[in-house]
Amino acid sequence: RGKTVIGLAHADRPALTLAAPGRITLAYDPAAPERARPALLAAAAHGGWPIAGDAQSMALLTLAERISASTIPVLLEGPTGTGKEVLARFVHSLSPRSDGPFVAVNCAAMPEAMLEALLFGHRKGAFTGAGEAGEGLFRAADKGTLLLDEIGELPLALQAKLLRTLQEGEVLPLGATRPVTIDVRIIACTNRHLAAEVEAGRFREDLLYRLNVFPLTIPALRDRPGDIAPLAFGMLLRHAATPGQPGWIDASALALLEGHAWPGNVRELENVIRRALLLSGESRAVMAEHIVFDTAVRPVSDPAVPALLAPLETPAASARRLSDVTFASEAQAILAALDSHDGNRSATARSLGISERTLRYRLASMRANGMMASAVATAAGGRA
């Protein structure tokens, strides 16, 4: 079975080459990015292969490869947005279970009563509204892998039931009197420190011991800077919709990316790259002026523009500052709307209650006024 790790060997001269059996080095020609894009997309579609270049990440992937052949539970810890599900899919794809199902569930996404039926299944009539029997995700993942995302959010009562399932290899559906045997590998993810959750009485110690056979910790993106360029180039290839969009990231833009703290980790980086593709227009490369970082959400008591607290020099200066604040607020609203609609100009304009022509004018004004340290390009390259 081919095992693929996509990385970037030379950030300054990124052609797609086979670095070793099962490992691909992403080193593509910026004049012809379409040559690399199909291979990247095929690898991503096959199993969501990780993209890595940092020594920490490569060591982590090596460990993941080693444990993939076993059936032991795996606990993935790390901040939100670091790629825990990608690593879980990687382990599954390399395992003997790769032809079986990979089923993922977010334990924080639904109420306890619904989650129990979703995980363990139920008999017809087991509760109000149960008009039909449900097999549950454990049985759906039989002969495969079940990813329990945000395991730290699982209610204590369900933790006890999960522990029994792990120990006995069987589930008892709601309303049933006989358990059902299953063969499922468990991968659990959390952004919490579960040992601390045990101390606080929010997580069962015996369940932690059961899950913690082989823990893997994914560092925050800021702690693995060698991954930033490979991830950025990979995202550029994945999200560039047409051959006319940029096929390269300029060194000035890479410097900005590598100097950012990335509080939102890989998810934030993907937002920035998608935004840069939109703002780059007809440019052949993503430049520094196309890099616009996410704006952190501030509490109401925390003013968005601290300069408003400074003494006013003159009435004219006051008016100018108020105008700047209005302009900045409008720009942030436009960028947020563009992000939420994946760069679609028509949908963005509708959500803002303005015409598409007005949106183009506002984007041009944002660029002309040199918003923040990054200029904002027109939406000529965006999708209508």
C-alpha positions as CSV (number, residue, x, y, z in Angstrom):
1,R,0.0,0.0,0.0
2,G,1.4,3.4,-0.9
3,K,2.0,5.7,2.0
4,T,2.1,9.4,1.2
5,V,3.4,12.3,3.2
6,I,3.3,15.5,1.3
7,G,6.0,18.0,2.3
8,L,8.0,20.9,0.9
9,A,11.7,20.4,0.6
10,H,12.8,23.7,-0.8
11,A,10.6,26.7,-0.1
12,D,12.6,28.9,-2.5
13,R,12.3,26.6,-5.4
14,P,9.2,24.6,-4.9
15,A,8.0,20.0,-9.7
16,L,6.4,17.2,-7.8
17,T,9.0,14.6,-7.2
18,L,9.2,11.2,-5.5
19,A,11.5,11.7,-2.5
20,A,11.3,8.1,-1.3
21,P,8.9,5.2,-1.6
22,G,5.5,6.5,-0.5
23,R,6.7,10.0,0.2
24,I,6.2,12.9,-2.1
25,T,8.1,16.2,-2.0
26,L,6.0,19.1,-3.1
27,A,8.4,21.2,-5.2
28,Y,6.3,22.5,-8.1
29,D,7.0,24.9,-10.9
30,P,5.2,28.2,-10.2
31,A,4.7,28.7,-13.9
32,A,2.7,25.4,-14.2
33,P,1.1,24.7,-10.8
34,E,-1.6,22.7,-12.6
35,R,1.0,19.9,-12.9
36,A,1.2,19.5,-9.1
37,R,-2.4,20.2,-8.3
38,P,-3.9,16.8,-9.4
39,A,-1.4,14.9,-7.4
40,L,-2.1,17.0,-4.3
41,L,-5.9,16.7,-4.7
42,A,-5.6,12.9,-5.3
43,A,-3.6,12.5,-2.1
44,A,-6.0,14.7,-0.2
45,A,-9.1,12.8,-1.6
46,H,-7.5,9.4,-0.8
47,G,-7.1,10.0,2.9
48,G,-6.6,13.6,3.8
49,W,-2.9,13.1,3.9
50,P,-1.0,15.4,6.2
51,I,1.2,18.2,4.8
52,A,4.4,18.6,6.8
53,G,7.9,20.0,6.7
54,D,8.8,20.7,10.3
55,A,11.0,18.2,12.2
56,Q,8.4,17.9,15.0
57,S,5.7,17.1,12.6
58,M,7.7,14.6,10.6
59,A,8.6,12.8,13.8
60,L,4.9,12.8,14.8
61,L,4.0,11.3,11.4
62,T,6.6,8.6,11.8
63,L,5.1,7.6,15.2
64,A,1.6,7.6,13.6
65,E,2.9,5.2,10.9
66,R,4.3,2.9,13.5
67,I,1.1,2.6,15.5
68,S,-1.2,2.4,12.5
69,A,-0.8,-1.4,12.2
70,S,-2.0,-2.0,15.7
71,T,-5.5,-1.9,17.2
72,I,-4.7,0.0,20.3
73,P,-6.7,3.2,21.1
74,V,-5.0,6.4,20.1
75,L,-5.4,9.7,22.0
76,L,-4.7,12.9,20.0
77,E,-4.2,16.0,22.1
78,G,-3.6,19.5,20.8
79,P,-5.1,23.0,20.4
80,T,-8.2,23.5,18.3
81,G,-7.5,23.8,14.6
82,T,-4.1,21.9,14.6
83,G,-5.2,19.0,12.3
84,K,-6.1,16.3,14.8
85,E,-8.8,14.8,12.5
86,V,-6.3,14.8,9.6
87,L,-3.8,12.8,11.7
88,A,-6.6,10.4,12.7
89,R,-7.5,9.8,9.1
90,F,-3.8,9.3,8.3
91,V,-3.6,6.6,11.0
92,H,-6.7,4.9,9.6
93,S,-5.5,5.1,6.0
94,L,-2.3,3.3,6.8
95,S,-3.9,0.6,9.0
96,P,-5.2,-2.8,8.0
97,R,-8.6,-1.3,8.5
98,S,-8.2,1.2,5.7
99,D,-10.8,-0.6,3.6
100,G,-13.3,-0.4,6.4
101,P,-15.3,2.7,7.4
102,F,-13.9,5.8,9.1
103,V,-16.7,7.4,11.2
104,A,-16.2,10.7,13.0
105,V,-18.5,12.2,15.7
106,N,-18.1,15.4,17.6
107,C,-19.0,14.7,21.3
108,A,-19.7,18.3,22.0
109,A,-22.1,18.8,19.1
110,M,-25.3,17.4,20.6
111,P,-27.2,16.7,23.9
112,E,-26.4,13.7,26.0
113,A,-29.6,11.8,25.3
114,M,-29.2,12.1,21.5
115,L,-25.5,11.3,21.7
116,E,-26.1,8.1,23.6
117,A,-28.5,6.8,20.9
118,L,-26.2,8.1,18.1
119,L,-23.1,6.2,19.5
120,F,-24.6,3.0,20.8
121,G,-27.8,2.7,18.8
122,H,-31.4,2.1,19.9
123,R,-34.3,-0.3,19.4
124,K,-37.5,0.8,17.8
125,G,-39.7,2.6,20.5
126,A,-36.8,2.9,22.9
127,F,-37.7,6.6,23.4
128,T,-40.2,9.1,22.1
129,G,-39.7,9.6,18.4
130,A,-37.8,6.4,17.9
131,G,-40.0,5.1,15.1
132,E,-37.2,3.0,13.7
133,A,-34.2,1.2,15.1
134,G,-30.8,2.8,14.7
135,E,-27.6,0.8,14.6
136,G,-25.4,3.6,16.1
137,L,-22.0,4.8,15.1
138,F,-20.1,2.0,16.9
139,R,-21.8,-0.6,14.7
140,A,-21.5,1.7,11.6
141,A,-17.7,1.7,12.2
142,D,-17.5,-2.1,12.6
143,K,-14.2,-3.4,11.1
144,G,-13.1,0.2,10.8
145,T,-12.2,3.3,12.9
146,L,-14.4,5.5,15.1
147,L,-13.1,9.0,15.8
148,L,-14.4,10.5,19.0
149,D,-13.7,14.2,18.6
150,E,-13.8,16.5,21.7
151,I,-13.8,13.4,24.0
152,G,-13.3,15.7,26.9
153,E,-16.9,17.0,26.4
154,L,-18.4,13.5,26.8
155,P,-20.8,13.4,29.8
156,L,-19.7,11.3,32.7
157,A,-22.6,8.8,32.3
158,L,-21.6,8.1,28.7
159,Q,-17.9,7.9,29.7
160,A,-18.9,4.9,31.9
161,K,-20.7,3.3,29.0
162,L,-17.8,4.0,26.6
163,L,-15.4,2.4,29.1
164,R,-17.4,-0.8,29.1
165,T,-17.5,-0.9,25.3
166,L,-13.7,-0.5,25.1
167,Q,-13.2,-3.3,27.7
168,E,-15.8,-5.8,26.4
169,G,-15.8,-5.0,22.7
170,E,-19.6,-4.8,22.6
171,V,-22.4,-2.2,22.7
172,L,-25.8,-2.3,24.4
173,P,-28.3,-0.3,22.3
174,L,-30.9,1.7,24.1
175,G,-33.9,-0.5,24.8
176,A,-32.0,-3.7,24.1
177,T,-31.4,-6.5,26.5
178,R,-28.5,-8.2,24.7
179,P,-25.2,-6.6,23.7
180,V,-23.9,-6.6,20.2
181,T,-20.3,-7.5,19.5
182,I,-18.2,-5.0,17.6
183,D,-14.7,-4.7,16.2
184,V,-13.8,-1.0,16.2
185,R,-10.6,0.9,16.7
186,I,-11.0,4.1,18.7
187,I,-9.2,7.3,18.1
188,A,-10.0,10.1,20.5
189,C,-9.2,13.8,20.1
190,T,-9.3,16.6,22.7
191,N,-8.1,20.2,23.0
192,R,-8.2,19.8,26.8
193,H,-5.5,18.4,29.2
194,L,-7.4,15.2,30.3
195,A,-5.2,14.6,33.3
196,A,-6.4,18.0,34.6
197,E,-10.0,17.1,33.8
198,V,-9.6,14.0,35.9
199,E,-8.3,16.1,38.8
200,A,-11.4,18.4,38.4
201,G,-13.8,15.4,38.4
202,R,-14.9,16.0,34.9
203,F,-13.3,12.9,33.3
204,R,-13.0,9.3,34.5
205,E,-9.5,8.3,35.4
206,D,-10.1,4.7,34.3
207,L,-11.3,5.8,30.9
208,L,-8.2,8.0,30.5
209,Y,-6.0,5.1,31.3
210,R,-7.9,3.0,28.7
211,L,-7.5,5.7,26.0
212,N,-4.0,6.8,26.9
213,V,-2.2,3.8,25.6
214,F,-0.4,5.8,22.9
215,P,-1.0,9.5,23.2
216,L,0.1,11.8,20.4
217,T,0.4,15.6,20.9
218,I,0.0,17.9,18.0
219,P,1.8,21.2,18.7
220,A,0.3,24.6,17.9
221,L,1.2,25.9,14.4
222,R,3.4,28.6,15.9
223,D,5.6,25.9,17.5
224,R,6.2,24.1,14.2
225,P,7.2,27.0,11.9
226,G,8.6,24.5,9.3
227,D,5.0,23.5,8.5
228,I,3.8,27.0,7.5
229,A,5.3,27.2,4.0
230,P,4.3,23.6,3.0
231,L,0.8,24.1,4.3
232,A,0.5,27.4,2.6
233,F,1.6,26.0,-0.8
234,G,-0.6,23.0,-0.4
235,M,-3.6,25.2,0.4
236,L,-2.7,27.4,-2.6
237,L,-2.9,24.4,-4.9
238,R,-6.1,23.1,-3.3
239,H,-8.1,26.3,-3.4
240,A,-6.9,28.0,-6.6
241,A,-10.0,27.4,-8.7
242,T,-8.7,28.4,-12.1
243,P,-5.3,28.2,-13.9
244,G,-5.4,32.1,-14.0
245,Q,-5.1,32.3,-10.2
246,P,-1.7,32.7,-8.5
247,G,0.6,29.7,-8.6
248,W,3.2,31.0,-6.2
249,I,3.6,32.6,-2.8
250,D,6.2,35.4,-2.8
251,A,9.0,35.4,-0.3
252,S,7.6,38.6,1.2
253,A,4.3,36.9,1.8
254,L,5.9,33.8,3.3
255,A,7.9,36.1,5.7
256,L,4.6,37.5,7.0
257,L,3.1,34.1,7.3
258,E,6.1,32.7,9.2
259,G,6.2,35.7,11.5
260,H,2.5,35.4,12.6
261,A,1.5,33.9,15.9
262,W,-1.4,31.8,14.4
263,P,-3.8,31.8,17.4
264,G,-6.3,30.0,15.1
265,N,-3.6,27.4,13.9
266,V,-4.1,25.6,10.6
267,R,-7.7,26.8,10.2
268,E,-6.6,30.4,10.4
269,L,-3.9,29.8,7.9
270,E,-6.4,28.3,5.5
271,N,-8.6,31.4,5.9
272,V,-5.7,33.7,5.1
273,I,-4.7,31.7,2.0
274,R,-8.2,31.6,0.6
275,R,-8.5,35.3,1.3
276,A,-5.2,36.0,-0.4
277,L,-6.4,34.1,-3.5
278,L,-9.4,36.3,-3.7
279,L,-7.5,39.6,-3.2
280,S,-4.7,38.7,-5.5
281,G,-6.8,39.4,-8.6
282,E,-4.8,38.7,-11.7
283,S,-1.4,38.6,-9.9
284,R,0.9,35.7,-10.8
285,A,1.8,35.3,-7.1
286,V,0.4,35.9,-3.7
287,M,2.3,39.0,-2.4
288,A,2.6,40.5,1.0
289,E,-0.2,43.0,0.3
290,H,-2.6,40.1,-0.2
291,I,-2.0,38.7,3.3
292,V,-4.8,39.8,5.6
293,F,-4.8,38.1,9.0
294,D,-8.0,37.2,10.9
295,T,-9.2,39.8,13.4
296,A,-9.6,38.4,16.9
297,V,-13.1,38.9,18.4
298,R,-12.9,41.4,21.2
299,P,-15.2,41.8,24.2
300,V,-17.5,44.8,24.1
301,S,-15.5,46.4,26.9
302,D,-12.3,46.2,24.8
303,P,-12.3,49.0,22.3
304,A,-11.5,47.9,18.8
305,V,-9.5,51.1,18.1
306,P,-7.4,52.1,21.2
307,A,-6.5,55.3,19.3
308,L,-9.9,56.7,20.2
309,L,-8.8,57.0,23.8
310,A,-5.9,59.4,22.8
311,P,-6.4,63.1,23.3
312,L,-7.9,64.8,20.3
313,E,-5.6,67.4,18.8
314,T,-8.0,69.4,16.7
315,P,-11.6,69.0,15.4
316,A,-10.2,68.1,12.0
317,A,-8.1,65.4,13.5
318,S,-11.2,64.1,15.4
319,A,-13.2,63.9,12.2
320,R,-10.4,62.1,10.4
321,R,-10.1,59.5,13.2
322,L,-13.8,58.9,13.3
323,S,-13.7,58.3,9.5
324,D,-10.8,55.9,9.9
325,V,-12.8,53.9,12.5
326,T,-15.8,53.7,10.3
327,F,-13.7,52.7,7.3
328,A,-11.9,50.0,9.3
329,S,-15.2,48.6,10.7
330,E,-16.7,48.5,7.2
331,A,-13.6,46.8,5.9
332,Q,-13.7,44.1,8.6
333,A,-17.4,43.5,7.9
334,I,-16.7,43.0,4.2
335,L,-13.8,40.7,4.7
336,A,-15.8,38.6,7.2
337,A,-18.7,38.3,4.7
338,L,-16.3,37.4,1.9
339,D,-14.8,34.6,4.1
340,S,-18.3,33.3,5.1
341,H,-19.3,33.1,1.4
342,D,-16.0,31.6,0.2
343,G,-15.2,34.7,-1.9
344,N,-18.4,34.7,-3.9
345,R,-19.0,38.3,-4.7
346,S,-22.7,38.0,-5.5
347,A,-23.5,36.2,-2.2
348,T,-21.3,38.6,-0.3
349,A,-23.0,41.6,-1.7
350,R,-26.5,40.2,-1.0
351,S,-25.6,39.4,2.6
352,L,-24.3,43.0,3.1
353,G,-27.4,44.5,1.5
354,I,-25.4,46.3,-1.3
355,S,-25.0,45.8,-5.0
356,E,-22.1,43.9,-6.5
357,R,-20.9,47.1,-8.1
358,T,-20.8,48.8,-4.7
359,L,-18.9,45.9,-3.3
360,R,-16.2,46.2,-6.1
361,Y,-16.0,49.9,-5.4
362,R,-15.5,49.3,-1.6
363,L,-12.8,46.7,-2.2
364,A,-11.0,49.1,-4.5
365,S,-11.2,51.8,-1.9
366,M,-9.9,49.5,0.8
367,R,-6.9,48.8,-1.4
368,A,-6.3,52.4,-2.3
369,N,-6.4,53.4,1.4
370,G,-3.8,50.8,2.4
371,M,-5.8,49.1,5.1
372,M,-3.6,48.1,8.1
373,A,-0.2,46.7,7.0
374,S,-1.8,44.8,4.2
375,A,-3.4,46.4,1.2
376,V,-6.7,45.0,0.0
377,A,-7.0,44.1,-3.7
378,T,-10.1,44.4,-5.9
379,A,-12.4,41.4,-6.3
380,A,-11.7,41.0,-10.0
381,G,-10.3,37.6,-9.3
382,G,-13.2,36.6,-7.1
383,R,-16.2,34.4,-8.1
384,A,-19.4,36.1,-9.1
